Amino acid sequence: METPTVPIPISYVSGRYLLFSIDAVTYLRREHHICGVLIGTLPQIPQQNVFLGLPLELMPEEARLLVDKGVACIVDETKAHDGMKSLLEEDRRQYLRELDSQGLEASRKLSDRKGQQREQVLKKLDEKAKAKAIKALENEGEADTPASPSPSASVLDEERPSSKASSRTPVHTLAMGVTPPTSYPPLAQPTSSQHLPPPNVPLSYPLFAHLSSRGYFLSPGLRFGCQYVAYPGDPLRFHAHFLCVSAEWDENIDLMAIVNGGRLGTGVKKGFLLGGPEKSRTEAETEAERVESVRTFSIEWAGMPPCHAVSGSNIWSAHFKPGESFGDETFMTIESSSMQIEFTLLSWSPAANAGKMSMSMKERRIALSKWSVKLWAYSGHSRNSTMKSGIGKSHS
Amino acid sequence: MEDKDEDAVRGTSVEPTQVETDLSDETQDFRLLSHLNLYARNADQGHPLQANANTHIRSSLTDTSSPGLPKRGEKDFEPNPTEHQADVLSKSRQAMHDALAHPRLHNLNSRVIAYYAPDGPAPPPGIDIEDPARFGYKGVGVNVHPDSCVYVPNPKGQYFKTTGQSDRWNRVWLLPEEALFLIERGSLDIRWPIEMTAAPDDESPEELSIPMSLQAAYACFMGRAGLTLERYTVYTGLKRTGYALARAPGWDDSAQVEGLKDQSQECASQRPLKRGAGLAGILEQIFSWAQDPLSTRSTAAGPVVGCGMHRSYNNIYRQLAMIPWYDPSLAIERDPLDTCPPFRVVFHAYRPSTPIKKSAWPAPDFRIAVVNTRETASIPTLAQLGALLESTPLDPPSGEKMKRLVYMRLRHGYRNVVMAVVDQGIVSYLRISDAAFGKEKLHETQSASMGNKRNGNFRGKKR
């Protein structure tokens, strides 16, 4: 695993962001928690969909995050490959020589491996034959069966010398053909003036960047009916914890969407996380400013309390009760004329800072119109100070 | 050795236990793949004697008596600061690195070389065709698709049974997705066109043709003639599991039905449906029924069922059936181009068992539309979905099992289409079918052959 030179070029191909270099993929995963989605076929086992290989497809959010961090740059790959036309004779020959030596090395390794495997298999056969022979001998001792020992003995005699001879003969000496994963070399890395501008990102980018800055690994969420799936560690080793959906601060959220998300999350043992920046795109000058103002809520399904009627009201109303036994959890109850749904609104913060939050949450109210919820917060403090003492900033 | 592993993997796809657990659900444990790796950096690699003792995983996998896909690895709930966890993680990452770093090699005996043709199909250099129009595109061959961009001068091997089309000089022309898939799986060695990279004064240009890298192949083929990454992801996903695929007539998003060109920008599904029998027509029926006094004449004044002798419940039910229902078998078939992209069939998929003749593709087993979640954020409207379904041929439930089981019939429907929804490389397949609840009269459950004669009970009254 070599560390690639930064900025890492991200290939922009037909409107999508791809990575072809294995070192870049490993590095970004290890150091920047960017996983992407592998979409290629693994040449060693091509007929299955369980393990996939390069290229790695990056979400525009991922590419943008890396560019903003200065770790990566965007390269228009189609344009870059026009450079093949102006390749120098010298470079071409050198490149072909290099491929040739790679092919030679591969074929040498392959033949080594084949030899090893053959030896192993033959050794096993040997052992089996020996065991058989011993067994046969024992059998012979007990019951006088003359037929069995002779074939096994002949196997022992014939197999051994031939196996030793064949395992030492080299199988391949010619170089194999190689399809390299990337085109650099023979192409020269594009200069910074040829880089494309940072990718356009959807409105959900601040939530993505916020969670990523908190150390979460994020992957596309269609599988779980959300926008992003958040993993606490590398998805190779850990289960996802949150199903994330982003919303603008003033955006009306369908109450059914919250209920659906909550139920879905509970069904797959994950929390439903709703979040977004307080500042809209018109209020903030840069995306980075929006990322700063992100606040997140996670919703857990608490159960179905008995129905009880609230007469004369078709307005959903909700209120917080400070949750004592749950640390910084707070209950939210939504009532309507005929039914009551209760779920937990969990202020989301890094585990280390749990418990700091309950005070400010106590004063918050949530008003819900009939079928759409507008999350808005007001408290004794100004909005800014709430934000500072609130969930989004508790990390510092 | 690679072939052997491939076979082993293929063999298990029919095993029932493997099918039940959806392995692709989460990220896989690449450590379970290390046995396949040529370049695995294990210290014990060089010493077969130790290899067996050290890694039980590998020994269990190399054991040919239990071939199969490695199962999903165990995962932890959340990170903790133990060294054990860090160790396992770094091993997993190393294994993933090794698996992905595996080179695409071409054995000299079996390698297939192809050439990239940036300008599309063309006859071999030096050959002039007198009457090009007679032999399809540019006189190359009637079957060769104009969007093809890679040719294989000397096709051999199993891969060309269902991919590519041969021209008049026995070269096989590949579409961009076909070529890209073959180079990606390491089965094709595509070269840059000689005239593009070699200087003209070279003595042996054949030897100096430069192999295309995977990256170059993506850069050149992706976006070519309507090939999006989403369509390609669906294509490879299905190819890897053994399906054969062909482009459907609706491949080109901008293509429209001849007669509709004047209303060019207006999408088919946005035009009001006046046909009556379509999915949307049912609403019209309800309204017209409610307004038309004639249809309710007999029941306007009295009870729905009416007075008199009632000898069977079936008659009563039949008289009670006054809600119009949609009969998909009567819907008029649409032209595949009379739909609204992306809700349009772009791939025809064939099961591995379906015999395929490349020059005349049979009727497809599945019709697939590809939708990108980032471009199409909402689910299709009823009109879009109706148009999509009506563009597929009638496929009524048939067979002994369908006749017997009413829910199977409902699930199968009368028309069906597969929608592949792609979210940044992750594909979900949805099968959408046109169920006919009105055709299933539950009050006549005893026989399965009730179908047609009672089909238009209400309808008959109305017309």
Interface residues (C-beta under 8 A of the other chain):
Chain A: M1 S11 V13 S14 G15 R16 L18 F20 I22 V25 T26 R29 R30 C35 G36 V37 L38 I39 G40 T41 L42 P43 Q44 I45 P46 Q47 Q48 N49 V50 F51 G53 L54 P55 E57 M59 P60 E77 T78 A80 H81 M84 K85 L87 E89 R92 R93 Y95 L96 L99 Q102 G103 A106 S107 K109 L110 R113 K114 Q116 Q117 E119 Q120 L174 A175 M176 G177 V178 T179 P180 P181 T182 S183 Y184 P186 P202 S219 P220 G221 L222 R223 P232 G233 D234 P235 L236 R237 F238 H239 H241
Chain B: M1 E2 D5 E6 V9 R10 S13 L23 S24 D25 E26 T27 Q28 D29 F30 L33 L36 N37 L38 Y39 P48 N52 L69 P70 K75 D76 F77 E78 P79 Q85 V88 L89 S92 R93 Q94 M96 H97 A99 L100 A101 H102 P103 R104 L105 H106 N107 L108 R111 F181 I183 E184 R185 G186 S187 D189 I190 W192 M196 T197 A198 A199 L208 I210 P211 M212 S213 L214 Q215 A216 Y218 A219 C220 M222 G223 L227 T228 L229 T233 T236 G237 R240 T241 G242 T373 R374 V421 D423 Q424 G425 I426 S428
